[in-house]
């Protein structure tokens, strides 16, 4: 009886959810049929989200999907831009009921609960960003971010994930993510999963970052050791 009352309370509270309550990062753990411990992380930024599952011990990448999202009442409607398990879902709208408290995000129909990691703070780069250019040999080379081929990076206050994909062909090219910090102009990534190469898991990469006229300038050495200077713009 007590469990039923608590459950109904969560459902009722969900209808008063504000989008700002959802923004941030959320995590859950479960054991697979093979007895492996898996970790799933959702990052919600303003208008865009990503859900990724990977092996909590080895960092082996398992699945990722994401795109746009909109909260109305107690339901979230997402338009899928990439799905590593089912590319046929790209472009489709999916809706699911949610219940959200200060510390728990629940997919009601699945009875799956995620614990809050952060609410969009303290990192300075919270949001969804698109790769918009590079600086090479001192010259700035910009690219059109309005096309179907995208490299997007979504950050909460402590979590990051980049995703390369094409909404036209529904092709998924790769992804990686983990935790990050922004301290004294230094952006540091701690890689927890990398779809193309598990050997990158555990690496810590440091970059210089600047916010110039609303653009994120990201420079240093890539995970392969190559010099990079990327320009990212917030996705609208």
C-alpha positions as CSV (number, residue, x, y, z in Angstrom):
1,X,0.0,0.0,0.0
2,X,2.8,2.4,0.9
3,X,4.6,1.7,-2.3
4,X,1.5,2.4,-4.3
5,X,1.0,5.8,-2.6
6,X,4.6,6.8,-3.3
7,X,4.2,5.7,-6.9
8,X,1.1,7.7,-7.4
9,X,2.7,10.7,-5.8
10,X,5.6,10.5,-8.3
11,X,3.1,10.4,-11.2
12,X,1.2,13.4,-9.9
13,X,4.3,15.4,-9.3
14,X,5.5,14.7,-12.8
15,X,2.8,16.8,-14.3
16,X,4.3,19.9,-12.7
17,X,7.8,19.2,-14.1
18,X,9.7,22.1,-15.5
19,X,12.3,21.6,-18.3
20,X,15.0,23.2,-16.2
21,X,14.5,20.5,-13.6
22,X,15.6,17.9,-16.2
23,X,18.7,19.7,-17.5
24,X,21.9,18.1,-16.3
25,X,23.2,14.6,-16.1
26,X,21.7,11.4,-14.7
27,X,23.0,7.9,-14.3
28,X,21.9,4.3,-13.5
29,X,23.5,0.9,-13.2
30,X,22.2,-2.5,-14.1
31,X,23.6,-6.1,-14.6
32,X,23.4,-7.6,-18.0
33,X,22.3,-11.1,-18.9
34,X,26.1,-12.0,-19.0
35,X,26.6,-10.7,-15.4
36,X,28.4,-7.5,-16.6
37,X,27.9,-4.2,-14.8
38,X,26.6,-1.6,-17.2
39,X,26.3,2.1,-16.7
40,X,23.8,4.4,-18.5
41,X,24.2,8.2,-18.5
42,X,21.7,10.7,-19.9
43,X,22.8,14.3,-20.6
44,X,20.0,16.9,-21.1
45,X,21.0,20.3,-22.4
46,X,18.6,23.0,-23.6
47,X,16.7,21.2,-26.4
48,X,19.2,18.3,-27.0
49,X,19.9,15.1,-25.2
50,X,21.9,11.9,-25.4
51,X,21.6,8.5,-23.6
52,X,24.6,6.2,-23.6
53,X,25.3,2.7,-22.1
54,X,28.7,1.2,-21.6
55,X,30.5,-1.3,-19.4
56,X,31.1,0.3,-16.0
57,X,34.3,-1.7,-15.4
58,X,36.0,-1.8,-18.8
59,X,34.4,1.2,-20.5
60,X,33.4,-1.0,-23.5
61,X,30.8,1.0,-25.5
62,X,27.4,-0.6,-25.9
63,X,24.8,1.8,-27.2
64,X,24.0,5.5,-27.7
65,X,21.0,7.4,-29.0
66,X,19.9,11.0,-28.9
67,X,18.5,14.1,-30.6
68,X,16.1,16.8,-29.7
69,X,13.7,16.7,-26.8
70,X,10.7,18.6,-25.5
71,X,8.9,18.2,-22.1
72,X,5.2,18.7,-22.0
73,X,3.2,17.8,-18.8
74,X,4.7,14.6,-17.6
75,X,6.0,13.3,-20.9
76,X,9.1,13.8,-23.0
77,X,9.0,13.7,-26.8
78,X,12.3,13.1,-28.5
79,X,13.1,13.3,-32.2
80,X,15.9,10.7,-32.9
81,X,19.0,12.0,-34.7
82,X,21.1,8.9,-34.1
83,X,20.6,5.4,-32.7
84,X,23.4,2.9,-32.7
85,X,21.1,-0.1,-32.3
86,X,18.4,0.9,-34.8
87,X,19.2,3.5,-37.5
88,X,15.6,3.1,-38.7
89,X,14.4,5.3,-35.8
90,X,16.3,8.3,-37.0
91,X,13.9,11.1,-37.8
92,X,11.1,9.5,-35.7
93,X,9.4,11.0,-32.7
94,X,9.2,8.9,-29.5
95,X,7.3,9.8,-26.3
96,X,7.6,8.5,-22.8
97,X,6.2,9.4,-19.4
98,X,8.7,10.7,-16.8
99,X,8.7,11.5,-13.1
100,X,11.4,13.8,-11.8
101,X,12.4,14.8,-8.2
102,X,15.5,16.7,-7.0
103,X,17.5,13.6,-7.2
104,X,15.7,11.0,-9.4
105,X,14.7,10.9,-13.1
106,X,12.4,8.0,-13.9
107,X,11.1,6.6,-17.1
108,X,7.7,5.6,-15.8
109,X,6.7,3.0,-18.3
110,X,10.1,1.2,-18.0
111,X,10.2,1.7,-14.3
112,X,13.9,2.7,-14.8
113,X,15.3,5.3,-12.4
114,X,18.4,7.5,-12.9
115,X,20.1,9.3,-10.1
116,X,21.1,12.9,-10.6
117,X,24.8,13.6,-11.3
118,X,24.6,17.4,-11.7
119,X,22.1,20.1,-12.6
120,X,24.3,21.7,-15.3
121,X,26.9,23.1,-13.0
122,X,29.8,23.7,-12.2
123,X,31.4,23.4,-15.7
124,X,31.5,26.5,-17.9
125,X,30.6,24.7,-21.1
126,X,27.1,23.3,-20.3
127,X,25.1,22.9,-23.5
128,X,25.0,21.3,-26.9
129,X,27.7,22.4,-29.3
130,X,28.4,21.8,-33.0
131,X,31.8,21.7,-34.6
132,X,31.9,24.9,-36.7
133,X,35.5,25.2,-37.8
134,X,39.2,24.7,-37.3
135,X,42.2,26.9,-37.2
136,X,45.0,25.4,-39.3
137,X,48.4,27.1,-40.1
138,X,47.0,30.3,-38.6
139,X,44.0,30.3,-40.9
140,X,40.4,29.9,-39.7
141,X,38.4,27.4,-41.7
142,X,34.6,27.5,-41.0
143,X,32.0,24.9,-41.8
144,X,28.3,25.0,-42.3
145,X,26.6,23.6,-39.2
146,X,23.1,23.4,-40.8
147,X,23.8,20.3,-42.9
148,X,22.9,16.7,-42.0
149,X,26.6,15.8,-41.2
150,X,27.2,16.8,-37.6
151,X,29.8,16.5,-34.9
152,X,28.0,17.5,-31.7
153,X,29.3,17.7,-28.2
154,X,26.8,17.7,-25.3
155,X,28.0,18.8,-21.9
156,X,26.3,19.0,-18.5
157,X,28.1,20.5,-15.5
158,X,30.4,17.5,-15.1
159,X,29.8,15.1,-18.1
160,X,30.6,15.4,-21.8
161,X,30.0,13.3,-24.9
162,X,30.8,14.0,-28.5
163,X,28.9,12.3,-31.3
164,X,29.6,12.2,-35.1
165,X,26.6,11.2,-37.3
166,X,24.7,12.0,-40.5
167,X,20.9,12.5,-40.2
168,X,20.5,12.1,-44.0
169,X,22.1,8.7,-44.4
170,X,21.3,7.8,-40.8
171,X,25.0,6.8,-40.4
172,X,26.7,6.8,-37.0
173,X,30.4,7.5,-37.2
174,X,31.6,7.4,-33.6
175,X,31.3,8.8,-30.0
176,X,33.2,9.1,-26.8
177,X,32.7,10.7,-23.4
178,X,33.2,10.8,-19.7
179,X,33.7,13.5,-17.1
180,X,35.3,17.0,-17.6
181,X,36.4,20.1,-15.7
182,X,37.0,23.7,-16.6
183,X,39.6,25.3,-14.4
184,X,41.7,28.4,-15.1
185,X,41.2,28.2,-18.8
186,X,42.0,24.5,-19.0
187,X,39.4,22.0,-20.2
188,X,40.2,18.5,-19.0
189,X,38.5,15.3,-20.3
190,X,38.5,12.0,-18.5
191,X,37.5,9.4,-21.0
192,X,35.2,6.6,-19.8
193,X,34.1,5.2,-23.1
194,X,35.2,5.5,-26.8
195,X,33.3,3.6,-29.4
196,X,36.1,3.2,-31.9
197,X,38.9,2.2,-29.5
198,X,38.6,0.9,-26.0
199,X,42.3,1.5,-25.3
200,X,41.5,5.2,-25.0
201,X,39.4,4.5,-21.9
202,X,41.1,6.0,-18.8
203,X,43.0,8.7,-20.7
204,X,43.0,12.2,-19.4
205,X,43.3,14.9,-22.0
206,X,43.9,18.6,-21.3
207,X,43.2,21.5,-23.6
208,X,43.2,25.2,-23.5
209,X,39.7,26.7,-24.0
210,X,38.4,30.2,-24.7
211,X,34.9,31.6,-25.2
212,X,35.2,34.2,-27.9
213,X,32.1,35.9,-29.2
214,X,30.0,33.0,-28.2
215,X,32.3,30.4,-29.8
216,X,34.3,27.8,-27.9
217,X,37.9,27.6,-29.0
218,X,39.4,24.3,-28.1
219,X,43.1,23.7,-28.6
220,X,45.8,21.3,-27.6
221,X,46.7,17.7,-28.6
222,X,44.1,15.1,-29.7
223,X,43.9,11.6,-28.2
224,X,46.3,10.5,-31.0
225,X,48.7,13.2,-30.1
226,X,48.0,15.5,-33.0
227,X,47.8,19.3,-32.6
228,X,44.2,20.6,-32.9
229,X,42.5,23.9,-32.7
230,X,38.7,23.4,-33.0
231,X,35.9,26.0,-33.0
232,X,32.5,25.0,-31.6
233,X,29.3,27.0,-31.6
234,X,26.3,26.5,-29.3
235,X,23.5,24.7,-31.1
236,X,20.3,26.6,-31.5
